[in-house]
């Protein structure tokens, strides 16, 4: 092995170890947020037939299975559960291993475009970026790790000038795995084309390139149609949750969200597990036209002859990976830190490649930024210690968050502060009347206090607002049985109940 290869391997080993350092102290943290519903309370994970159903894609069209349309993610939960039960540290250890793998793949990409020092430091900046904390520390958000890792492998295998059937088969398998982890992987074939456009040395022979691209696009369409047929994706076609951007709101707000993503990548403070986003009402307002001006400047940079190819590729990466989370098609949550996991490699590449023009500045700048990012991520991981800590931090950033009020109310209830819990739930309902979770939890408080009639009224109101809401229906059935009455037929999906 040559000295250069030994140096490269040593750098990769150090990067893999360093990539997880800001997150290690979060391993023993309690379950938080969606971990409860996705993992802890998910009875499907205890089903002996779960692995068979996932491997045969039998869960894809079964809405009763949480994340059933993402079988790769649920299979990883099954593996963790078999290995460590419901120990959160076991699940987080898997996340950290995936994050280390993503960091190594990012390094492999950067090494093709930057010298070794810049590639290593830029990879470390990606690994330690505070926007990654949510995806890395929360097992329930593992889908972002699980589509980025095979997605990066797909790109690296596709960006090779020497044709190889084995390499292309492996790349296609990686693409399918990424799509079965998260629908955002649909951007990968477009990123593949962008790489070939700005890096001609990565292109295989013309016929091979056309065939490989055609297979990639065809498979993406086939898998997405299969995953989405008969099952709504995100906020499409479901009752409005009071948060998602509807119709033209998404189109008008998407440019602002793109700039918002750029700003948070540059200045990731303050961060929250929940953001309240006001839709852009008209193109004429500053939040309508100003982001368009910024994006126009980015478009000019993409096509300008003097823009370094690596910078242009990084900017194109940002645009293409942002598209699935742009809210052009509605998402339950318009903004989340975890959405940045697939976007950041492109932004970091554009920044590092731009800095490479000034070698004396580039290395110290990347060192300082990586260290600052590591310190900020370490502090952010502490916010995920437990639900109370997480949602208290969220409320300090987003005082209008109905979700934060609801979660803190649940913590107050566990502490025995029922009056405070009731007050917080009232405030949560005021902030977002379309979210019936506060209403259901108020009904539970009344039921536990013995007021079954009041609880029934609130649960019926919840079902009138959100017909078919599972938790409201189950609690109403329990409420009726405690009154000695038979549970009621829920009726056809989507039909509202008659209020008493």
Secondary structure, DSSP 4 states (H G I P E B T S, - for coil): --HHHHHHHHHHHHHHHHTTGGGGGGTTPPP-TTHIIIIIT-GGGG-TTHHHHHHTTTTTT-TTSTTTT-HHHHHHHHHHHHHHTT-HHHHHHHHHHHHHHHHHHHHHHHHHHS-HHHHHHHHHHHHH-GGGHHHHH-GGGTHHHHHHHHHHHHHHHHS-SS--HHHHHHHHHHHHHHHTT-GGGGGHHHHHHHHHHH-GGG---HHHHHHHHHHHHHHHHHHHHHHHTTS--TTTTS---SSS--THHHHHHHHHHHHHHHHHHHS--S--S----PPP--TTSHHHHHHHHHHHHHHHHHH-TTS-HHHHHHHHHHHHHHHTTSSSS--SSS--GGGGHHHHHHHHHHHHHHHTTSHHHHHHHHHHHHHHHHHHHHHHHHTTSSHHHHHHHHHHH-TT-HHHHHHHHHHHHHTT-HHHHHHHHHHHHHH-TT--HHHHHHHHHHHHTT-HHHHHHHHHHHHHHSTT-HHHHHHHHHHHHHTT-PPPP--STTPPPPP-
